[in-house]
Amino acid sequence: MGTIKILGFDEDGNAQRLKIRIARFLDYDPVTASDKSNIRSTLGITSQGGLGDLLAANNLDDVASLDTTKANLEIPDVGTGPSQVPLNQHLGTMAYQDIAGVSIASAEVETLEVTDKVSGQLGVGASPSYDLHVTNTSSSAAIGITGTGGSKDTWTVTSSDSGGKAVLNFRDEDTGVTVLQLHQDNKLVLSSGGAIDFGSGATLDAYEEGTHTTTVTVSGSGSVTMNTSNDRIGYTIIGDNVSITGKLIVASVSSPVGHLNITLPTLPDNFSEEGAAGGGAVAYYDASANSWSSVPFSFEEGSNSVAIRLDASTLAASDQIRLSFVYFQV
């Protein structure tokens, strides 16, 4: 008989190229499951740990059926819908992106985490008109800023409407306090107790305008009553400085003896070496004589009144006291 070359497998599943000469055909042994397993292992094909039928193990018994094969292998449809695989023609320029840097004109995402720089403009809620543009058509647009310095490090910046004018709000989310507002009509609003810090412990923490209804007493005895239409002094508070002005008109007198004490809108401060005490002069108008004169005044630290050094017994109805000075408040 002739000589032939065959590819065979030994009992360990190793492939062997054999050149044999067949003298006579005697008998054959059927291929066992172990033989199959060894062959599959040699070829790098495994199923059920190397045992069992290859098609059954890989769920491919019905490969002739298109629908069954598609379901078994989970072959998706082509398209741009859910559970579909788009072709390059569906992706446009997205099909040819560089892994080192993706470039797209616009994208709509539910959550976006940016870990590197953004080139161009970034819009949140709408197409951007600025480098960073946050838009919210249903409520105030907000930008959150959170640091890593501890528990007090979260801020939000929001835009809102106040009387038809835009307001920019800076809110400390850890305390729930809006500490600063910028109004469209050129107003800067600090929260209650806020201050402008100029460094070195110097702060501007108060500004107030108002009027104060004075109480006039006499240092000795008797009384002086002011006209209720002219018994107020105006004041402006800037930080610790209090500026006052006023025109007081006498309504009536009752045997006054001594000088006048007129209450102040706030209490003068206490400085070292009585540095907050002060004095000066007020204008006095004598209605009966139709004449003006200068009268000294003084105030002390921690006292809520200014002393007008005028002999109260000389006062009469329609007389005037006009005052204007500055002092430091507590």
VEXGUVEX-680135 format. One line per field, with one value per residue: residue number from 1; x, y, z of N, C-alpha, C, O in turn. Coordinates in steps of 0.2 Angstrom, whole numbers, always signed. Example, Ala and Ser with C-alpha at 12.3 -4.5 7.8 and 13.67 -1.06 7.14 Angstrom:
<pts>
seq 1_2
n.xx +66_+64
n.yy -28_-11
n.zz +39_+35
ca.xx +62_+68
ca.yy -22_-5
ca.zz +39_+36
c.xx +66_+64
c.yy -16_+0
c.zz +39_+39
o.xx +71_+67
o.yy -17_+6
o.zz +42_+40
</pts>
This chain:
<pts>
seq 1_2_3_4_5_6_7_8_9_10_11_12_13_14_15_16_17_18_19_20_21_22_23_24_25_26_27_28_29_30_31_32_33_34_35_36_37_38_39_40_41_42_43_44_45_46_47_48_49_50_51_52_53_54_55_56_57_58_59_60_61_62_63_64_65_66_67_68_69_70_71_72_73_74_75_76_77_78_79_80_81_82_83_84_85_86_87_88_89_90_91_92_93_94_95_96_97_98_99_100_101_102_103_104_105_106_107_108_109_110_111_112_113_114_115_116_117_118_119_120_121_122_123_124_125_126_127_128_129_130_131_132_133_134_135_136_137_138_139_140_141_142_143_144_145_146_147_148_149_150_151_152_153_154_155_156_157_158_159_160_161_162_163_164_165_166_167_168_169_170_171_172_173_174_175_176_177_178_179_180_181_182_183_184_185_186_187_188_189_190_191_192_193_194_195_196_197_198_199_200_201_202_203_204_205_206_207_208_209_210_211_212_213_214_215_216_217_218_219_220_221_222_223_224_225_226_227_228_229_230_231_232_233_234_235_236_237_238_239_240_241_242_243_244_245_246_247_248_249_250_251_252_253_254_255_256_257_258_259_260_261_262_263_264_265_266_267_268_269_270_271_272_273_274_275_276_277_278_279_280_281_282_283_284_285_286_287_288_289_290_291_292_293_294_295_296_297_298_299_300_301_302_303_304_305_306_307_308_309_310_311_312_313_314_315_316_317_318_319_320_321_322_323_324_325_326_327_328_329_330
n.xx +4_+1_+12_+8_+5_-1_-10_-10_-16_-8_-11_-11_-16_-7_-2_+3_+14_+13_+21_+17_+16_+4_+1_-9_-26_-32_-40_-50_-51_-64_-66_-63_-71_-62_-51_-56_-56_-43_-38_-45_-40_-27_-28_-32_-45_-58_-71_-83_-74_-66_-73_-87_-99_-94_-102_-114_-109_-106_-118_-122_-130_-140_-135_-139_-150_-155_-161_-161_-147_-143_-149_-143_-130_-131_-132_-133_-144_-141_-139_-144_-151_-157_-148_-143_-130_-120_-115_-100_-104_-115_-110_-103_-90_-87_-83_-70_-61_-47_-39_-32_-37_-53_-64_-78_-93_-105_-113_-124_-127_-130_-123_-107_-90_-76_-59_-48_-42_-53_-56_-61_-78_-89_-105_-119_-134_-138_-134_-118_-113_-102_-86_-88_-104_-119_-135_-152_-168_-179_-177_-166_-150_-136_-119_-109_-95_-83_-71_-56_-53_-58_-73_-79_-81_-89_-97_-110_-114_-126_-139_-152_-169_-174_-186_-187_-174_-157_-149_-134_-129_-119_-117_-114_-114_-112_-116_-128_-130_-132_-120_-116_-122_-123_-131_-140_-143_-132_-128_-121_-123_-121_-122_-131_-121_-110_-94_-82_-65_-50_-38_-25_-33_-42_-58_-73_-89_-101_-115_-126_-141_-151_-164_-164_-174_-173_-170_-171_-164_-161_-147_-147_-161_-178_-186_-184_-193_-194_-200_-211_-210_-197_-187_-178_-163_-152_-143_-128_-120_-104_-95_-87_-88_-99_-109_-118_-132_-143_-157_-164_-179_-185_-199_-206_-202_-198_-193_-179_-163_-146_-136_-140_-143_-142_-148_-139_-139_-132_-120_-105_-89_-76_-60_-42_-35_-46_-48_-60_-68_-75_-78_-84_-92_-109_-122_-132_-147_-155_-171_-179_-170_-166_-153_-137_-126_-111_-110_-102_-99_-99_-94_-94_-84_-93_-105_-122_-126_-124_-117_-123_-116_-124_-132_-147_-157_-158_-165_-179_-196_-196_-182_-167_-156_-143_-134_-119_-108_-95_-93_-85_-92_-97
n.yy -6_+12_+27_+39_+56_+62_+72_+70_+66_+62_+52_+62_+73_+80_+87_+79_+77_+64_+53_+39_+22_+12_-4_-13_-13_-15_-12_-1_+12_+20_+38_+45_+55_+60_+61_+70_+81_+83_+87_+99_+106_+107_+114_+126_+128_+128_+121_+120_+117_+110_+98_+90_+94_+105_+114_+114_+119_+132_+137_+136_+128_+130_+136_+138_+145_+162_+171_+165_+163_+177_+181_+173_+177_+191_+201_+218_+230_+240_+258_+273_+273_+268_+254_+251_+250_+262_+267_+273_+283_+288_+294_+305_+317_+312_+299_+299_+303_+308_+299_+306_+319_+324_+333_+342_+350_+352_+345_+335_+330_+321_+321_+329_+327_+336_+334_+340_+355_+365_+370_+384_+389_+384_+379_+377_+371_+379_+385_+392_+409_+415_+412_+403_+398_+398_+393_+393_+391_+389_+391_+400_+402_+393_+391_+380_+380_+370_+367_+359_+361_+358_+357_+369_+375_+377_+385_+394_+403_+412_+418_+430_+438_+454_+464_+466_+468_+462_+451_+446_+433_+428_+414_+406_+390_+381_+388_+393_+406_+421_+430_+441_+452_+458_+471_+475_+489_+495_+492_+486_+474_+468_+454_+454_+460_+460_+465_+476_+472_+480_+475_+472_+472_+483_+487_+491_+491_+496_+506_+519_+529_+541_+549_+556_+558_+570_+571_+583_+590_+599_+603_+607_+612_+613_+615_+613_+613_+607_+612_+601_+600_+603_+595_+585_+577_+574_+560_+552_+537_+530_+517_+518_+532_+545_+557_+572_+583_+597_+606_+614_+620_+630_+627_+630_+635_+631_+638_+635_+630_+630_+621_+614_+597_+587_+573_+560_+550_+538_+530_+538_+532_+523_+528_+526_+536_+545_+548_+548_+558_+575_+592_+608_+621_+627_+635_+648_+655_+670_+673_+684_+695_+694_+689_+681_+669_+661_+646_+636_+618_+601_+584_+568_+553_+537_+543_+547_+559_+577_+591_+607_+622_+633_+646_+641_+648_+659_+656_+656_+655_+650_+652_+646_+632_+627_+613_+604_+591_+579_+562_+548_+532_+519
n.zz +0_-1_+3_+15_+22_+37_+50_+66_+83_+98_+113_+123_+117_+109_+94_+80_+65_+54_+44_+36_+31_+24_+27_+30_+34_+50_+62_+72_+85_+94_+96_+111_+125_+133_+124_+115_+124_+126_+113_+111_+121_+117_+105_+110_+114_+124_+134_+147_+156_+148_+145_+138_+125_+112_+105_+112_+124_+121_+118_+105_+97_+88_+76_+64_+63_+61_+70_+82_+84_+84_+96_+105_+104_+107_+97_+92_+85_+71_+72_+80_+91_+108_+114_+102_+89_+83_+66_+58_+50_+56_+67_+63_+64_+77_+75_+72_+82_+92_+104_+114_+115_+114_+102_+101_+94_+102_+116_+125_+141_+156_+168_+170_+172_+173_+171_+167_+158_+149_+133_+124_+125_+139_+142_+153_+154_+144_+127_+127_+130_+135_+143_+154_+156_+164_+165_+170_+168_+176_+189_+201_+194_+198_+205_+212_+224_+231_+243_+249_+262_+275_+285_+283_+269_+258_+245_+237_+221_+216_+204_+205_+205_+210_+213_+199_+195_+193_+204_+212_+222_+236_+245_+260_+261_+272_+283_+280_+276_+267_+263_+255_+243_+227_+219_+204_+203_+207_+221_+235_+247_+263_+274_+290_+303_+295_+288_+281_+279_+282_+284_+297_+308_+306_+303_+294_+299_+300_+295_+295_+294_+301_+313_+329_+343_+354_+372_+384_+398_+413_+422_+436_+443_+439_+422_+404_+390_+373_+357_+349_+336_+333_+339_+336_+331_+317_+312_+306_+305_+302_+303_+318_+319_+323_+316_+320_+317_+321_+324_+338_+345_+358_+368_+380_+397_+414_+427_+426_+432_+430_+418_+401_+397_+383_+375_+366_+350_+351_+362_+368_+365_+375_+377_+378_+390_+390_+377_+369_+373_+371_+364_+360_+351_+350_+341_+347_+347_+352_+354_+359_+359_+346_+342_+338_+346_+352_+360_+372_+372_+379_+380_+388_+390_+389_+392_+388_+384_+379_+386_+386_+388_+394_+403_+409_+414_+407_+396_+384_+377_+360_+358_+350_+348_+339_+333_+328_+326_+328_+335_+343_+344_+355
ca.xx +0_+5_+14_+4_+6_-7_-10_-14_-15_-7_-16_-11_-18_-2_-3_+9_+13_+15_+22_+16_+14_-1_+2_-15_-30_-33_-45_-50_-54_-68_-63_-67_-72_-55_-47_-59_-54_-36_-38_-48_-35_-21_-30_-34_-53_-61_-79_-85_-68_-63_-77_-93_-99_-92_-107_-119_-106_-106_-124_-122_-132_-144_-132_-142_-156_-152_-164_-158_-140_-143_-151_-138_-123_-133_-130_-137_-146_-137_-143_-142_-156_-155_-146_-141_-123_-120_-109_-96_-108_-120_-106_-100_-83_-85_-80_-63_-58_-41_-40_-28_-41_-59_-66_-85_-96_-109_-115_-129_-125_-134_-118_-101_-85_-70_-53_-43_-44_-59_-54_-67_-84_-93_-112_-123_-141_-140_-128_-114_-111_-96_-81_-92_-111_-124_-142_-158_-174_-185_-175_-160_-144_-131_-113_-106_-88_-82_-64_-54_-50_-62_-80_-82_-78_-93_-100_-113_-115_-133_-142_-159_-172_-176_-190_-186_-167_-153_-145_-129_-129_-114_-120_-110_-119_-111_-119_-134_-130_-130_-115_-114_-126_-122_-137_-140_-144_-126_-128_-117_-126_-118_-127_-131_-115_-104_-89_-76_-59_-45_-32_-22_-38_-46_-64_-79_-94_-108_-117_-133_-143_-158_-165_-165_-178_-169_-173_-168_-164_-157_-142_-149_-168_-183_-186_-185_-197_-193_-205_-211_-209_-190_-184_-175_-157_-151_-136_-125_-115_-100_-90_-87_-90_-106_-110_-125_-134_-149_-160_-169_-182_-188_-207_-207_-197_-201_-188_-173_-157_-140_-135_-144_-140_-146_-146_-136_-142_-128_-116_-98_-84_-71_-53_-37_-34_-51_-48_-66_-72_-74_-81_-84_-97_-115_-125_-138_-151_-159_-177_-181_-165_-164_-146_-134_-120_-108_-110_-98_-103_-94_-97_-89_-84_-98_-111_-126_-128_-120_-119_-123_-114_-128_-136_-153_-162_-159_-169_-186_-199_-193_-175_-164_-149_-141_-127_-116_-101_-94_-90_-84_-97_-95
ca.yy +0_+18_+31_+45_+60_+63_+76_+66_+68_+57_+52_+68_+78_+84_+86_+76_+76_+58_+50_+32_+18_+7_-11_-17_-10_-20_-11_+6_+13_+27_+44_+46_+62_+62_+62_+77_+87_+85_+90_+105_+110_+108_+120_+132_+129_+125_+122_+117_+114_+105_+93_+91_+96_+112_+118_+115_+123_+139_+139_+138_+122_+132_+142_+139_+150_+168_+174_+162_+165_+184_+182_+170_+182_+198_+206_+223_+233_+246_+264_+278_+273_+264_+247_+250_+252_+267_+266_+279_+288_+291_+298_+311_+318_+309_+293_+300_+307_+307_+297_+311_+325_+324_+339_+342_+357_+353_+338_+335_+325_+321_+322_+330_+328_+339_+333_+344_+361_+366_+375_+387_+390_+379_+381_+373_+373_+382_+386_+397_+415_+417_+406_+398_+401_+394_+395_+389_+394_+387_+394_+404_+398_+392_+388_+378_+379_+366_+366_+353_+363_+356_+357_+376_+377_+376_+392_+395_+409_+412_+424_+430_+444_+457_+470_+466_+469_+456_+451_+441_+431_+424_+411_+401_+384_+378_+392_+395_+414_+424_+435_+446_+453_+463_+472_+478_+496_+498_+492_+481_+472_+463_+452_+457_+459_+459_+471_+477_+471_+483_+472_+475_+473_+488_+485_+495_+486_+499_+512_+520_+536_+542_+554_+555_+563_+571_+572_+589_+590_+604_+600_+609_+611_+616_+611_+616_+609_+608_+611_+594_+600_+604_+591_+579_+578_+569_+557_+547_+532_+527_+513_+521_+539_+547_+564_+574_+590_+598_+613_+613_+626_+630_+628_+633_+634_+631_+640_+631_+632_+625_+620_+610_+591_+584_+566_+558_+544_+532_+531_+539_+526_+524_+527_+527_+543_+549_+550_+549_+564_+580_+598_+613_+626_+627_+642_+650_+661_+673_+676_+691_+700_+693_+689_+675_+669_+655_+643_+630_+611_+596_+577_+563_+546_+533_+547_+547_+566_+582_+597_+614_+626_+639_+647_+639_+653_+665_+653_+658_+652_+652_+652_+640_+629_+623_+610_+600_+589_+572_+559_+541_+528_+512
ca.zz +0_-2_+9_+16_+28_+41_+56_+71_+90_+103_+119_+127_+113_+106_+87_+77_+58_+53_+38_+37_+25_+26_+25_+30_+39_+55_+67_+75_+92_+93_+99_+118_+127_+135_+118_+113_+128_+125_+107_+112_+125_+112_+100_+114_+114_+130_+136_+153_+159_+144_+144_+135_+118_+111_+103_+117_+129_+119_+116_+98_+94_+83_+73_+57_+64_+62_+76_+88_+84_+86_+103_+109_+104_+108_+91_+92_+78_+69_+73_+85_+97_+114_+113_+95_+88_+77_+61_+58_+46_+61_+72_+60_+66_+83_+73_+71_+88_+95_+111_+118_+115_+110_+100_+98_+94_+107_+119_+130_+146_+162_+172_+167_+176_+169_+175_+164_+155_+144_+127_+121_+130_+142_+144_+157_+154_+137_+123_+131_+127_+139_+144_+158_+156_+168_+163_+173_+166_+180_+196_+201_+191_+204_+204_+218_+225_+237_+243_+253_+268_+281_+285_+281_+263_+252_+243_+230_+218_+212_+202_+207_+203_+216_+210_+192_+194_+194_+211_+212_+229_+238_+250_+264_+262_+278_+289_+277_+277_+261_+266_+251_+237_+222_+215_+197_+204_+210_+228_+239_+253_+267_+279_+297_+306_+291_+289_+276_+283_+278_+287_+303_+313_+304_+299_+293_+300_+301_+291_+297_+294_+305_+317_+336_+347_+360_+379_+387_+405_+416_+427_+443_+444_+434_+416_+398_+385_+367_+352_+346_+328_+332_+345_+334_+328_+312_+313_+301_+308_+298_+307_+325_+319_+323_+314_+321_+316_+323_+326_+343_+347_+365_+368_+386_+402_+420_+432_+425_+435_+428_+410_+397_+394_+377_+374_+360_+348_+353_+368_+366_+367_+381_+374_+383_+392_+388_+370_+366_+376_+366_+365_+355_+352_+347_+339_+351_+345_+357_+350_+362_+357_+339_+341_+338_+350_+352_+367_+372_+374_+380_+381_+392_+388_+392_+394_+382_+383_+378_+390_+383_+394_+393_+409_+407_+417_+402_+390_+384_+371_+353_+358_+347_+349_+333_+334_+323_+328_+327_+341_+342_+348_+357
c.xx +4_+7_+10_+6_+0_-5_-14_-12_-13_-12_-16_-13_-13_-2_+4_+8_+17_+16_+22_+15_+10_+0_-5_-19_-33_-40_-45_-53_-58_-65_-67_-67_-66_-51_-50_-56_-47_-35_-40_-42_-29_-22_-32_-41_-55_-68_-80_-79_-64_-67_-83_-93_-98_-97_-112_-116_-106_-112_-125_-125_-136_-141_-135_-148_-153_-155_-161_-151_-139_-144_-146_-131_-125_-131_-135_-139_-142_-142_-140_-147_-153_-153_-144_-133_-123_-114_-106_-100_-113_-116_-103_-92_-82_-82_-73_-59_-51_-42_-37_-32_-47_-62_-73_-88_-101_-111_-120_-128_-129_-129_-111_-96_-79_-64_-47_-46_-49_-57_-61_-72_-87_-100_-115_-130_-143_-133_-124_-113_-105_-92_-85_-99_-116_-130_-147_-164_-180_-183_-169_-154_-139_-125_-110_-99_-87_-74_-63_-51_-53_-69_-83_-79_-82_-97_-104_-114_-121_-135_-149_-162_-175_-180_-188_-178_-163_-149_-140_-128_-123_-116_-115_-115_-118_-114_-126_-135_-128_-126_-114_-119_-124_-128_-136_-140_-138_-126_-125_-120_-123_-123_-126_-125_-109_-100_-84_-70_-53_-38_-29_-28_-43_-52_-69_-85_-101_-109_-124_-135_-150_-159_-166_-169_-175_-173_-168_-169_-160_-153_-144_-156_-172_-183_-186_-188_-196_-199_-205_-210_-201_-187_-180_-168_-155_-144_-134_-120_-111_-94_-92_-88_-97_-106_-117_-126_-141_-151_-166_-172_-186_-195_-209_-202_-201_-195_-182_-167_-151_-139_-139_-140_-145_-144_-144_-139_-138_-123_-109_-94_-80_-64_-48_-36_-39_-51_-54_-70_-70_-78_-81_-89_-103_-117_-131_-141_-156_-165_-179_-176_-163_-157_-143_-128_-117_-108_-106_-102_-97_-98_-92_-89_-90_-104_-115_-129_-123_-122_-118_-122_-117_-132_-144_-159_-163_-163_-176_-189_-196_-186_-173_-157_-148_-134_-125_-109_-101_-91_-89_-89_-94_-95
c.yy +6_+21_+37_+49_+62_+68_+72_+68_+62_+57_+58_+74_+82_+82_+84_+75_+69_+56_+42_+28_+12_+1_-14_-14_-15_-18_-3_+7_+20_+32_+45_+53_+64_+64_+69_+83_+88_+88_+97_+110_+112_+114_+126_+133_+125_+126_+117_+113_+109_+99_+94_+93_+103_+116_+119_+119_+130_+141_+141_+132_+124_+137_+143_+144_+157_+172_+171_+163_+173_+185_+179_+174_+189_+203_+211_+226_+239_+252_+268_+278_+269_+257_+246_+253_+256_+265_+273_+285_+291_+295_+304_+311_+315_+302_+293_+304_+304_+305_+302_+317_+325_+331_+338_+349_+357_+346_+339_+329_+326_+324_+323_+331_+330_+338_+337_+351_+360_+371_+377_+389_+384_+382_+375_+375_+376_+383_+392_+403_+418_+410_+401_+401_+396_+397_+390_+393_+393_+390_+398_+399_+398_+389_+387_+378_+376_+365_+360_+355_+362_+357_+364_+378_+376_+383_+390_+402_+409_+419_+424_+437_+447_+464_+471_+468_+463_+457_+445_+439_+427_+421_+406_+395_+381_+381_+393_+402_+416_+430_+441_+446_+459_+465_+476_+486_+498_+498_+486_+480_+467_+461_+455_+455_+459_+466_+470_+477_+475_+480_+476_+476_+479_+486_+491_+491_+490_+506_+513_+528_+536_+548_+552_+560_+564_+572_+578_+590_+596_+601_+602_+607_+614_+612_+616_+611_+611_+608_+604_+594_+601_+601_+585_+582_+573_+567_+553_+543_+529_+523_+516_+528_+541_+555_+566_+581_+591_+605_+612_+620_+625_+631_+632_+632_+635_+632_+636_+634_+627_+626_+615_+603_+588_+577_+565_+552_+538_+534_+532_+533_+528_+523_+527_+534_+547_+552_+551_+555_+570_+586_+602_+618_+625_+634_+643_+656_+663_+676_+683_+696_+699_+693_+682_+675_+662_+652_+637_+624_+606_+589_+573_+556_+542_+537_+548_+554_+571_+588_+603_+619_+633_+640_+646_+644_+658_+662_+656_+655_+655_+653_+646_+638_+625_+620_+605_+598_+581_+569_+551_+537_+522_+507
c.zz +0_+4_+9_+22_+31_+47_+61_+78_+94_+109_+123_+124_+110_+98_+84_+69_+57_+46_+38_+30_+28_+23_+24_+35_+44_+59_+69_+81_+91_+98_+106_+120_+130_+129_+115_+117_+127_+119_+108_+116_+121_+108_+104_+114_+120_+131_+142_+156_+155_+142_+141_+128_+117_+109_+108_+123_+128_+117_+109_+94_+88_+79_+66_+57_+65_+68_+82_+89_+87_+93_+107_+109_+105_+103_+91_+85_+77_+69_+78_+91_+103_+112_+106_+94_+82_+72_+61_+54_+51_+66_+69_+62_+73_+81_+72_+76_+90_+102_+116_+119_+111_+108_+97_+99_+100_+110_+124_+135_+152_+168_+169_+172_+172_+174_+172_+161_+150_+139_+125_+127_+133_+144_+148_+157_+147_+134_+126_+126_+130_+140_+148_+158_+159_+167_+167_+172_+171_+187_+195_+198_+197_+202_+211_+218_+231_+237_+248_+260_+275_+280_+283_+275_+257_+251_+237_+228_+214_+210_+203_+204_+209_+213_+203_+190_+196_+201_+210_+220_+230_+245_+253_+265_+269_+284_+286_+276_+270_+263_+262_+245_+233_+218_+209_+198_+208_+218_+230_+245_+257_+272_+286_+300_+302_+291_+283_+280_+279_+280_+293_+308_+311_+300_+299_+293_+302_+297_+293_+296_+298_+309_+324_+339_+353_+367_+382_+394_+407_+422_+434_+444_+439_+427_+410_+393_+378_+362_+349_+339_+327_+338_+343_+331_+323_+314_+307_+305_+302_+302_+314_+325_+318_+321_+316_+319_+319_+325_+331_+345_+354_+364_+374_+391_+409_+426_+432_+428_+433_+420_+407_+396_+389_+376_+367_+357_+350_+359_+365_+369_+373_+378_+380_+384_+390_+381_+366_+368_+371_+368_+359_+356_+348_+346_+343_+348_+350_+354_+353_+359_+350_+338_+342_+343_+350_+359_+367_+374_+375_+381_+384_+389_+392_+394_+388_+381_+382_+382_+386_+388_+393_+400_+407_+409_+412_+396_+390_+378_+365_+352_+354_+349_+343_+334_+329_+325_+327_+334_+339_+347_+350_+352
o.xx +10_+6_+9_+9_-5_+1_-20_-8_-17_-17_-21_-13_-15_-3_+9_+3_+23_+11_+26_+13_+11_-1_-7_-17_-36_-45_-40_-57_-55_-61_-73_-64_-64_-47_-45_-54_-45_-30_-36_-41_-26_-18_-34_-44_-53_-71_-78_-79_-60_-65_-85_-88_-100_-98_-115_-119_-107_-113_-128_-124_-137_-145_-134_-150_-150_-151_-160_-148_-135_-141_-144_-128_-120_-127_-141_-136_-139_-147_-135_-146_-148_-157_-145_-131_-125_-109_-108_-99_-115_-119_-101_-89_-76_-79_-69_-55_-50_-45_-39_-31_-46_-62_-74_-86_-100_-111_-119_-129_-131_-130_-109_-96_-76_-64_-42_-52_-50_-56_-65_-70_-88_-100_-115_-131_-149_-128_-127_-112_-102_-94_-84_-100_-117_-132_-146_-165_-185_-188_-166_-153_-138_-125_-110_-95_-89_-71_-67_-48_-51_-72_-89_-75_-80_-100_-103_-115_-121_-133_-152_-159_-178_-176_-188_-177_-165_-147_-142_-126_-122_-117_-112_-119_-122_-116_-131_-141_-123_-129_-112_-120_-122_-131_-131_-137_-139_-124_-125_-120_-122_-128_-121_-123_-103_-102_-83_-69_-52_-33_-32_-27_-48_-51_-70_-87_-106_-104_-128_-131_-154_-155_-168_-167_-174_-179_-162_-175_-156_-155_-142_-158_-169_-180_-188_-186_-197_-204_-200_-208_-199_-183_-178_-167_-157_-139_-139_-115_-114_-90_-97_-90_-101_-104_-122_-121_-145_-147_-171_-168_-189_-197_-213_-198_-206_-193_-180_-166_-152_-141_-142_-134_-151_-138_-146_-142_-141_-122_-106_-95_-79_-63_-50_-36_-38_-53_-54_-76_-65_-82_-77_-90_-103_-115_-135_-138_-160_-164_-180_-178_-160_-155_-146_-124_-121_-106_-107_-107_-91_-104_-86_-95_-90_-109_-113_-134_-117_-128_-113_-126_-114_-135_-147_-164_-168_-165_-179_-185_-195_-183_-176_-153_-152_-129_-129_-104_-106_-87_-92_-89_-89_-94
o.yy +6_+19_+40_+47_+65_+68_+71_+73_+56_+61_+59_+79_+87_+76_+86_+73_+68_+57_+39_+31_+9_+0_-18_-12_-20_-22_+0_+3_+25_+31_+46_+58_+70_+69_+73_+88_+94_+93_+102_+115_+117_+118_+131_+139_+119_+131_+111_+107_+105_+94_+100_+93_+107_+122_+125_+123_+134_+147_+145_+130_+120_+142_+148_+146_+158_+175_+175_+165_+174_+189_+182_+175_+193_+208_+210_+224_+241_+252_+267_+282_+266_+254_+240_+257_+254_+263_+278_+291_+297_+300_+308_+307_+314_+299_+288_+308_+298_+309_+303_+321_+325_+336_+335_+353_+363_+341_+344_+323_+332_+328_+319_+336_+326_+341_+337_+352_+355_+377_+374_+390_+379_+386_+369_+380_+376_+382_+397_+403_+423_+405_+395_+407_+391_+402_+384_+399_+397_+391_+398_+394_+403_+384_+391_+375_+378_+363_+356_+351_+364_+356_+364_+383_+375_+385_+386_+406_+404_+424_+419_+441_+444_+468_+477_+470_+459_+462_+439_+444_+422_+424_+402_+396_+377_+378_+395_+404_+415_+435_+446_+441_+464_+460_+480_+489_+503_+503_+480_+484_+461_+464_+459_+450_+458_+471_+465_+481_+473_+483_+481_+480_+480_+483_+495_+487_+486_+509_+509_+532_+531_+553_+546_+566_+559_+574_+577_+590_+598_+597_+598_+602_+618_+607_+621_+606_+617_+604_+602_+589_+601_+605_+581_+587_+567_+570_+550_+546_+526_+527_+515_+531_+538_+559_+563_+585_+586_+609_+609_+625_+620_+636_+637_+627_+638_+627_+633_+640_+621_+630_+611_+603_+587_+576_+568_+548_+533_+540_+528_+530_+534_+517_+530_+538_+553_+557_+554_+556_+570_+586_+601_+620_+622_+639_+638_+661_+660_+682_+687_+702_+704_+697_+678_+680_+657_+656_+633_+624_+607_+589_+574_+554_+543_+534_+550_+555_+570_+590_+605_+620_+638_+635_+650_+644_+662_+666_+657_+652_+661_+654_+641_+642_+620_+623_+603_+602_+578_+572_+549_+538_+520_+501
o.zz +1_+10_+4_+27_+28_+50_+60_+79_+93_+109_+127_+126_+107_+96_+86_+67_+59_+42_+41_+25_+32_+17_+20_+41_+41_+59_+67_+83_+88_+102_+106_+117_+129_+130_+113_+115_+127_+118_+105_+114_+122_+106_+100_+116_+121_+129_+142_+157_+157_+139_+140_+125_+121_+112_+109_+126_+132_+114_+107_+88_+83_+77_+63_+52_+70_+72_+87_+95_+91_+97_+112_+115_+106_+105_+90_+80_+82_+66_+81_+95_+102_+107_+103_+98_+76_+75_+64_+56_+50_+69_+73_+62_+74_+85_+72_+75_+90_+106_+122_+124_+105_+113_+92_+103_+103_+106_+128_+132_+154_+172_+165_+176_+168_+179_+175_+162_+146_+141_+123_+133_+129_+148_+146_+159_+146_+136_+128_+120_+128_+138_+147_+161_+156_+169_+166_+175_+171_+191_+190_+201_+200_+198_+215_+214_+237_+232_+249_+263_+280_+274_+281_+275_+251_+256_+233_+232_+210_+212_+203_+202_+214_+211_+200_+184_+201_+202_+209_+224_+227_+250_+250_+270_+271_+289_+290_+276_+267_+266_+264_+242_+236_+214_+208_+194_+212_+221_+227_+250_+254_+273_+287_+301_+304_+294_+280_+284_+273_+279_+295_+312_+315_+295_+303_+289_+304_+296_+292_+298_+297_+308_+325_+339_+357_+366_+383_+396_+404_+426_+439_+446_+434_+427_+410_+392_+376_+364_+347_+336_+322_+342_+347_+328_+324_+316_+304_+308_+298_+305_+317_+330_+314_+325_+314_+319_+319_+326_+330_+346_+355_+361_+374_+390_+409_+428_+437_+428_+434_+417_+411_+394_+390_+375_+362_+361_+350_+360_+362_+374_+375_+376_+385_+379_+388_+380_+361_+365_+367_+373_+355_+362_+342_+349_+344_+347_+353_+351_+348_+358_+347_+333_+345_+343_+348_+364_+363_+377_+373_+383_+383_+386_+398_+397_+383_+378_+384_+382_+384_+393_+393_+402_+403_+406_+412_+392_+396_+374_+364_+347_+354_+351_+341_+336_+325_+326_+325_+337_+334_+353_+348_+353
</pts>
